[in-house]
């Protein structure tokens, strides 16, 4: 098959790495890709929202399967564009259409969807830009900390946890009146704070049937000990020690099945990934959010643990043929550490020359914000690389990831030093 991956992050490099292992993959292309994907595939310099150019690329390269990495082209209707064109309509696509993508594209839509289908979630109310006074009054009735969520896409940064009512009032004014997140915060959800441990569960579905991928836990905040502002994610581990068989059975029965059945009942076709952001509250799963694609950096610990031919599963999902398919998951642990530009998630410089990249031992060093410039690999984003370690224990995986991270250098490199430490502490407590 000729396969096209759309995107340019660590997630897309990991997909390229896994897809390239399949005997079904003949030619592999990534648009636009990065300095890592070009070692596995042909990079094509086309942006993820340039649908007309993607069309010409697919016709020129005779693409059979498209795997959409990021959310923006899905919310923007890439699938709808392809399905409406007779020349493109036979191409298999992994990723939902505009209607299904609302699960991520609108926090209000996804919240109402959860409520309609009895998916456990935090209580919330939505306020529009002209309802600032009502929002401020409602905050008076809330118990801090208070969660504020921009309704639309905000690159993973549209969620604010306010420690006090006064702080929440200040933030909601910034979001509703001053468009802190642009049009994404034209509507804002005020949500109750759930006290628990967060994890991510990933599902590949054809809209009727599904397979559950390995779960993961990511680390959103910039600083050690979960301090500082939220980022797109600074690391991840899989499996997650507290996601035992009993908990995952609850997730499947109370969250996954009602979600897939709900899409079917509402007549929303969905061939692709559903990322379920969960909070484990005293052993009970509550949904924080849905995403309609794989997470980043979670993909970097999830895909290495899948033993199946990934292309077989992707084709089955895209064809509506997942019934009876099973997934084989390695018992090994995976941990990934995100190597970021100094200053991220605020202002940072690009174009720093990266050293320490070697071939063999770095097979799970996944590039994100990188590019090739004057024969050097240079930084080209906030999150630059992810170093993924694989081991028989979480300690082994973490040690390997940090060993890889320490060998990479550029001016201003930054990464958290505590990825996985909370789960290691949890494991030592539960075994004592």
C-alpha positions as CSV (number, residue, x, y, z in Angstrom):
1,X,0.0,0.0,0.0
2,X,1.0,3.6,-0.5
3,X,0.4,5.4,2.8
4,X,0.3,9.1,3.7
5,X,0.7,10.3,7.2
6,X,-0.5,13.9,7.8
7,X,1.4,15.9,10.5
8,X,4.9,16.9,11.6
9,X,5.2,16.0,15.3
10,X,6.5,13.2,17.5
11,X,3.2,11.4,17.1
12,X,3.7,11.3,13.3
13,X,7.3,10.1,13.5
14,X,6.1,7.3,15.8
15,X,3.4,6.3,13.3
16,X,6.0,6.3,10.5
17,X,8.3,4.1,12.6
18,X,5.5,1.6,13.3
19,X,3.9,1.6,9.9
20,X,7.3,1.1,8.2
21,X,7.6,-2.2,10.0
22,X,4.5,-3.6,8.2
23,X,4.9,-5.7,5.1
24,X,1.7,-4.1,3.8
25,X,3.5,-0.7,3.5
26,X,5.0,-0.2,0.1
27,X,5.7,3.6,-0.1
28,X,5.4,5.9,2.9
29,X,4.9,9.7,2.7
30,X,4.6,12.3,5.5
31,X,3.2,15.8,5.0
32,X,4.9,17.9,6.0
33,X,7.0,15.7,8.3
34,X,10.2,16.6,10.2
35,X,13.9,15.6,10.2
36,X,13.0,12.2,11.8
37,X,10.3,11.2,9.4
38,X,12.6,11.8,6.4
39,X,14.7,8.8,7.6
40,X,11.7,6.5,7.2
41,X,9.6,8.1,4.5
42,X,9.5,10.8,1.9
43,X,8.6,14.2,3.4
44,X,6.3,16.3,1.3
45,X,6.2,20.0,2.2
46,X,2.4,20.5,2.3
47,X,0.6,21.9,5.4
48,X,-2.0,19.9,7.2
49,X,-4.8,22.3,6.1
50,X,-3.8,22.6,2.5
51,X,-6.5,20.2,1.3
52,X,-6.2,21.0,-2.4
53,X,-2.5,20.3,-2.4
54,X,-3.1,17.1,-0.4
55,X,-5.5,16.0,-3.1
56,X,-3.0,16.5,-5.8
57,X,-0.4,14.6,-3.8
58,X,-2.7,11.7,-3.2
59,X,-3.5,11.4,-6.9
60,X,0.1,11.8,-7.9
61,X,1.4,9.2,-5.4
62,X,-1.6,6.9,-5.8
63,X,-2.3,6.9,-2.0
64,X,-4.3,4.0,-0.7
65,X,-4.5,5.0,3.0
66,X,-4.3,8.3,4.9
67,X,-3.5,8.5,8.6
68,X,-4.4,11.9,10.0
69,X,-2.2,12.8,13.0
70,X,-3.3,16.2,14.4
71,X,-6.8,17.4,15.2
72,X,-6.9,20.6,13.1
73,X,-7.5,19.0,9.7
74,X,-10.1,16.7,11.2
75,X,-12.0,19.5,12.7
76,X,-11.6,21.4,9.5
77,X,-13.2,18.6,7.5
78,X,-10.4,16.8,5.7
79,X,-12.5,13.6,5.5
80,X,-15.6,15.4,4.2
81,X,-13.4,17.1,1.5
82,X,-12.1,13.7,0.3
83,X,-15.4,11.9,0.5
84,X,-17.1,14.6,-1.6
85,X,-14.6,14.2,-4.5
86,X,-15.2,11.2,-6.7
87,X,-11.4,11.1,-7.5
88,X,-10.6,10.7,-3.8
89,X,-13.5,8.9,-2.3
90,X,-12.0,5.4,-2.5
91,X,-8.9,6.4,-0.4
92,X,-9.1,4.9,3.1
93,X,-8.9,7.5,5.9
94,X,-8.1,7.0,9.6
95,X,-9.8,9.9,11.3
96,X,-13.4,11.1,11.6
97,X,-15.3,13.7,9.6
98,X,-16.3,17.1,10.8
99,X,-19.3,15.8,12.8
100,X,-17.4,13.2,14.7
101,X,-14.5,15.6,15.2
102,X,-16.8,17.9,17.3
103,X,-16.0,15.5,20.2
104,X,-12.7,17.4,20.3
105,X,-13.5,20.5,18.4
106,X,-16.1,21.7,20.9
107,X,-15.9,21.1,24.6
108,X,-19.5,22.0,24.9
109,X,-20.6,19.5,22.3
110,X,-18.6,16.7,23.9
111,X,-19.9,17.5,27.4
112,X,-23.5,17.4,26.2
113,X,-22.7,14.2,24.3
114,X,-21.4,12.6,27.5
115,X,-24.5,13.7,29.4
116,X,-26.9,12.3,26.7
117,X,-25.2,8.9,26.9
118,X,-24.6,8.7,30.6
119,X,-20.8,8.8,30.4
120,X,-19.5,9.7,33.8
121,X,-18.0,13.2,33.8
122,X,-17.6,16.4,35.9
123,X,-20.6,18.8,36.3
124,X,-20.2,21.8,34.1
125,X,-22.0,24.9,32.7
126,X,-21.2,26.7,29.5
127,X,-21.1,30.5,29.1
128,X,-21.0,32.6,25.9
129,X,-19.1,35.9,25.5
130,X,-22.2,37.9,26.1
131,X,-22.9,36.0,29.4
132,X,-19.9,37.2,31.4
133,X,-22.0,38.6,34.2
134,X,-23.9,35.3,34.5
135,X,-20.6,33.4,34.5
136,X,-19.2,35.6,37.3
137,X,-22.3,35.1,39.4
138,X,-22.1,31.3,38.8
139,X,-18.5,31.2,40.0
140,X,-19.7,32.6,43.3
141,X,-21.6,29.2,43.8
142,X,-18.6,27.1,42.9
143,X,-16.1,25.4,45.3
144,X,-12.4,26.0,44.3
145,X,-10.3,24.8,42.6
146,X,-12.4,25.6,39.5
147,X,-11.7,24.3,36.0
148,X,-12.2,26.7,33.1
149,X,-12.1,25.2,29.5
150,X,-12.1,27.1,26.3
151,X,-14.8,25.5,24.1
152,X,-12.7,25.3,20.9
153,X,-9.2,24.1,19.9
154,X,-6.4,25.8,21.8
155,X,-3.4,23.6,21.0
156,X,-3.8,21.7,24.3
157,X,-3.5,24.9,26.3
158,X,-7.1,26.0,26.7
159,X,-7.7,24.6,30.2
160,X,-7.0,26.6,33.3
161,X,-7.3,25.4,36.9
162,X,-8.0,28.4,39.2
163,X,-7.2,28.0,42.9
164,X,-9.7,30.6,44.0
165,X,-13.0,32.2,43.0
166,X,-11.2,35.6,42.5
167,X,-8.6,34.0,40.2
168,X,-11.3,32.2,38.3
169,X,-13.2,35.5,37.8
170,X,-10.1,37.2,36.4
171,X,-9.4,34.3,34.0
172,X,-12.9,34.0,32.7
173,X,-12.9,37.7,31.9
174,X,-9.6,37.2,30.0
175,X,-11.2,34.3,28.1
176,X,-14.6,35.6,27.3
177,X,-14.0,39.4,27.0
178,X,-10.4,39.6,25.9
179,X,-10.3,36.4,23.8
180,X,-7.3,34.9,25.6
181,X,-7.5,31.9,23.4
182,X,-9.0,33.7,20.3
183,X,-12.2,32.2,19.0
184,X,-11.6,29.1,21.0
185,X,-12.8,30.9,24.1
186,X,-15.9,32.5,22.6
187,X,-17.6,29.9,24.8
188,X,-16.1,28.7,28.1
189,X,-17.1,25.7,30.3
190,X,-16.9,26.2,34.1
191,X,-16.4,22.7,35.4
192,X,-16.1,21.1,38.8
193,X,-12.6,20.0,39.8
194,X,-12.1,16.2,40.0
195,X,-9.6,15.0,42.6
196,X,-7.8,11.9,41.4
197,X,-5.1,10.6,39.1
198,X,-5.2,11.3,35.4
199,X,-4.7,8.8,32.6
200,X,-5.4,8.4,28.9
201,X,-7.2,5.5,27.2
202,X,-7.0,5.0,23.4
203,X,-9.6,3.3,21.2
204,X,-9.4,2.5,17.5
205,X,-13.0,2.2,16.2
206,X,-14.8,1.8,12.9
207,X,-17.9,3.4,14.4
208,X,-19.4,0.0,15.4
209,X,-16.6,-2.1,16.8
210,X,-13.4,-1.2,18.5
211,X,-10.1,-2.3,19.9
212,X,-8.6,-0.8,23.1
213,X,-5.0,0.2,22.8
214,X,-2.5,0.4,25.7
215,X,-3.3,3.1,28.3
216,X,-0.9,5.8,29.2
217,X,-0.3,8.6,31.6
218,X,1.2,11.9,30.4
219,X,2.7,14.8,32.3
220,X,1.2,18.1,31.2
221,X,3.0,20.8,33.3
222,X,6.3,22.2,32.4
223,X,8.0,21.7,35.8
224,X,9.1,18.8,38.0
225,X,6.4,17.9,40.5
226,X,3.7,19.0,38.1
227,X,4.4,22.7,38.6
228,X,4.2,25.7,36.2
229,X,2.0,26.2,33.2
230,X,0.4,23.5,31.1
231,X,2.1,22.3,27.9
232,X,1.2,19.9,25.1
233,X,2.8,17.2,27.3
234,X,6.3,16.7,28.7
235,X,6.4,12.9,28.9
236,X,4.4,9.8,29.2
237,X,4.5,6.2,30.6
238,X,2.6,3.0,29.7
239,X,1.2,0.8,31.2
240,X,-0.3,2.7,34.2
241,X,0.0,0.9,37.5
242,X,-3.4,1.8,38.9
243,X,-5.3,0.9,35.6
244,X,-5.8,-2.7,36.7
245,X,-8.2,-5.2,35.2
246,X,-11.1,-4.1,37.3
247,X,-10.6,-0.4,36.6
248,X,-10.2,-1.0,32.8
249,X,-13.4,-3.1,32.8
250,X,-15.2,-0.1,34.3
251,X,-13.7,2.2,31.6
252,X,-14.9,-0.2,28.9
253,X,-18.4,-0.7,30.3
254,X,-19.1,2.9,31.5
255,X,-17.1,5.0,29.0
256,X,-16.0,3.2,25.8
257,X,-19.1,1.2,25.0
258,X,-21.5,4.2,25.7
259,X,-19.3,6.5,23.6
260,X,-19.1,4.2,20.5
261,X,-22.9,3.3,20.9
262,X,-23.7,7.0,21.3
263,X,-22.0,7.9,18.0
264,X,-23.9,5.0,16.3
265,X,-27.2,6.1,17.8
266,X,-26.7,9.7,16.7
267,X,-25.8,8.6,13.2
268,X,-22.3,10.0,13.4
269,X,-19.8,7.9,11.4
270,X,-16.4,7.5,13.0
271,X,-13.4,5.6,11.6
272,X,-10.4,6.5,13.7
273,X,-9.0,7.0,17.1
274,X,-10.8,8.2,20.2
275,X,-8.5,9.4,23.0
276,X,-10.4,9.4,26.3
277,X,-8.8,11.7,28.9
278,X,-9.8,10.1,32.3
279,X,-9.6,10.9,36.0
280,X,-9.5,7.9,38.3
281,X,-11.5,9.2,41.3
282,X,-11.3,6.6,44.1
283,X,-11.3,3.8,41.6
284,X,-14.1,5.2,39.4
285,X,-13.5,6.6,35.9
286,X,-14.6,10.1,35.0
287,X,-14.1,11.6,31.5
288,X,-12.3,14.9,31.4
289,X,-12.2,15.2,27.6
290,X,-12.3,13.4,24.3
291,X,-9.7,13.8,21.5
292,X,-10.3,12.4,18.0
293,X,-6.7,11.4,17.3
294,X,-3.8,9.9,19.2
295,X,-2.2,12.0,21.9
296,X,1.4,13.3,21.7
297,X,3.6,12.3,23.6
298,X,1.4,9.3,24.6
299,X,1.7,7.8,21.0
300,X,5.4,7.4,21.7
301,X,4.7,4.9,24.5
302,X,1.5,3.3,23.2
303,X,2.6,2.2,19.7
304,X,5.8,0.6,20.8
305,X,3.7,-1.8,23.0
306,X,1.4,-2.9,20.2
307,X,2.6,-6.2,18.8
308,X,0.2,-6.4,15.9
309,X,0.8,-5.2,12.3
310,X,-0.6,-1.7,12.8
311,X,-1.4,-1.2,9.2
312,X,-3.8,-4.3,9.3
313,X,-5.7,-2.6,12.2
314,X,-5.8,0.8,10.5
315,X,-7.1,-0.6,7.3
316,X,-9.8,-2.6,9.1
317,X,-10.9,0.5,11.0
318,X,-11.0,2.6,7.8
319,X,-13.0,-0.1,6.0
320,X,-15.5,-0.6,8.9
321,X,-14.2,-4.1,9.4
322,X,-12.9,-4.2,13.0
323,X,-15.4,-6.9,14.1
324,X,-13.5,-9.9,15.6
325,X,-10.1,-8.1,15.4
326,X,-8.0,-8.4,18.6
327,X,-4.9,-6.5,19.7
328,X,-1.8,-8.0,21.2
329,X,0.0,-5.8,23.8
330,X,3.5,-6.3,25.0
331,X,4.0,-6.7,28.8
332,X,7.0,-4.4,28.6
333,X,7.0,-0.9,30.0
334,X,7.6,2.3,27.9
335,X,8.5,5.7,29.1
336,X,9.1,8.8,27.1
337,X,10.7,12.1,28.0
338,X,10.0,15.3,25.9
339,X,13.1,17.4,25.1
340,X,12.0,20.9,24.7
341,X,13.3,24.3,23.7
342,X,14.3,26.6,26.5
343,X,11.4,29.0,27.3
344,X,8.7,26.6,26.1
345,X,5.6,26.8,26.5
346,X,6.2,30.6,26.3
347,X,8.6,32.3,23.8
348,X,11.5,30.2,22.5
349,X,14.1,30.3,19.8
350,X,14.4,28.0,16.8
351,X,17.3,26.9,14.7
352,X,19.6,25.5,17.4
353,X,21.9,22.8,16.1
354,X,21.2,19.4,17.8
355,X,24.1,17.0,18.5
356,X,24.3,13.5,19.9
357,X,21.9,11.8,17.5
358,X,23.3,8.4,16.5
359,X,21.5,5.8,14.4
360,X,21.3,2.3,16.1
361,X,20.7,3.1,19.7
362,X,18.3,5.9,18.9
363,X,15.6,3.9,17.1
364,X,13.0,5.2,19.6
365,X,14.2,8.8,19.6
366,X,11.3,10.4,17.9
367,X,11.6,13.8,16.3
368,X,8.9,16.5,16.8
369,X,9.9,20.1,16.2
370,X,13.0,19.4,14.1
371,X,14.1,20.1,10.5
372,X,17.2,19.7,8.4
373,X,19.1,22.9,7.7
374,X,22.6,23.0,6.1
375,X,23.1,19.3,6.7
376,X,22.4,19.8,10.4
377,X,19.3,18.7,12.4
378,X,18.0,21.9,14.1
379,X,15.2,22.8,16.5
380,X,12.0,23.9,14.9
381,X,9.4,24.0,17.7
382,X,8.8,24.0,21.4
383,X,8.7,20.3,21.9
384,X,11.7,19.1,19.8
385,X,12.2,15.4,20.5
386,X,10.9,12.5,22.6
387,X,13.3,9.9,24.0
388,X,11.4,6.6,24.6
389,X,12.8,3.8,26.7
390,X,11.5,0.3,26.7
391,X,12.1,-2.2,29.6
392,X,10.9,-5.1,31.6
393,X,10.1,-2.7,34.5
394,X,9.1,0.9,34.7
395,X,12.4,1.7,36.3
396,X,14.3,0.1,33.4
397,X,12.2,2.0,30.8
398,X,12.7,5.4,32.6
399,X,16.4,4.8,33.0
400,X,16.8,4.0,29.3
401,X,14.7,7.1,28.3
402,X,16.8,9.4,30.5
403,X,20.1,7.8,29.2
404,X,19.0,8.7,25.7
405,X,17.9,12.2,26.7
406,X,21.2,12.9,28.4
407,X,23.1,12.1,25.1
408,X,21.2,14.8,23.1
409,X,22.4,18.4,23.3
410,X,21.5,21.8,21.9
411,X,21.7,25.3,23.3
412,X,18.8,25.7,25.8
413,X,17.6,22.1,25.9
414,X,15.1,21.5,28.8
415,X,13.3,18.4,30.0
416,X,11.6,17.3,33.2
417,X,13.6,15.0,35.4
418,X,10.7,13.2,37.2
419,X,8.7,11.4,34.5
420,X,7.3,8.2,35.9
421,X,8.5,9.0,39.5
422,X,4.9,9.3,40.9
423,X,4.0,5.9,39.5
424,X,7.2,4.4,40.9
425,X,6.3,5.8,44.3
426,X,2.7,4.5,44.0
427,X,4.1,1.1,43.1
428,X,6.4,1.0,46.1
429,X,3.5,2.0,48.4
430,X,1.2,-0.7,47.0
431,X,3.8,-3.4,47.3
432,X,4.8,-2.5,50.9
